[in-house]
Every structure is written in C-alpha cells, then in structure tokens.
Amino acid sequence: MAKKKVKNKNPSKKWTKYKIEGNKVSKGRSCPKCGEGVFFANHKDRLYCGKCHYMEVLKK
C-alpha cells in the first residue's frame, strides 16, 4: 500500500488574540460567573460565554 501524502497545515491563529502582561494572560472581558480564565466570545451584538452560556447584549 502506498504512503499517504502529508499536507502542510497552517497553524491556528487563535493565540494571536491573547495578550501577556507580566504574569497575567488577558484577552478581553472574562465571564463573571466562571471567573478568571474563561473569556467571552465577541459577536457583533453580544458577548457570550461558551462554558456556562452566560450572555450580555451590547447596546448601540
């Protein structure tokens, strides 16, 4: 059987959204229910926590 060709994969760019400040990692707002380390997903009209499903609606 012939070997499969390995495709060159592009690395994920999700780590470019994080900022390191001293000993802390920040990305934006963290979830008030889950605490530090769980960040909100930023949609165009809301902020959403994927862990506990907490949502905040952004006002225009």
C-alpha positions in Angstrom: 0.0 0.0 0.0 1.3 3.5 -0.9 2.1 6.0 1.8 -0.3 9.0 2.2 1.0 12.4 1.4 1.2 14.7 4.3 -0.5 18.1 3.7 1.2 21.2 5.1 -1.1 22.5 7.8 -1.3 26.2 8.6 -1.0 26.8 12.4 -4.1 28.1 14.2 -4.1 31.9 14.7 -6.3 31.9 17.8 -3.3 32.6 20.1 -2.8 36.0 18.4 -5.8 37.3 20.2 -4.3 36.8 23.7 -2.1 39.4 25.4 0.6 38.6 28.0 1.0 41.3 30.7 3.5 40.3 33.3 2.2 37.1 34.9 -1.4 37.5 33.6 -3.0 36.5 30.3 -5.7 38.8 29.0 -7.9 38.6 26.0 -10.8 40.9 26.8 -13.6 40.5 29.3 -13.8 37.4 31.4 -17.1 35.7 32.5 -18.4 36.9 35.8 -19.9 33.5 36.7 -17.0 31.3 35.7 -14.3 33.7 36.9 -10.8 34.5 35.6 -9.5 32.4 32.7 -12.9 31.9 30.9 -13.3 34.6 28.3 -16.3 35.9 26.4 -16.7 35.2 22.7 -17.2 38.6 21.0 -20.0 38.6 18.5 -21.3 41.7 16.7 -24.2 42.3 19.0 -23.4 40.3 22.2 -20.8 38.8 24.4 -21.2 35.0 25.1 -19.6 32.5 27.5 -19.4 29.0 25.9 -18.9 27.3 29.3 -21.9 28.4 31.3 -23.9 30.0 28.4 -24.0 33.5 30.0 -24.8 36.3 27.6 -24.6 40.0 27.6 -26.2 42.1 24.9 -24.2 45.1 23.6 -26.1 48.3 23.3 -25.6 50.5 20.2 
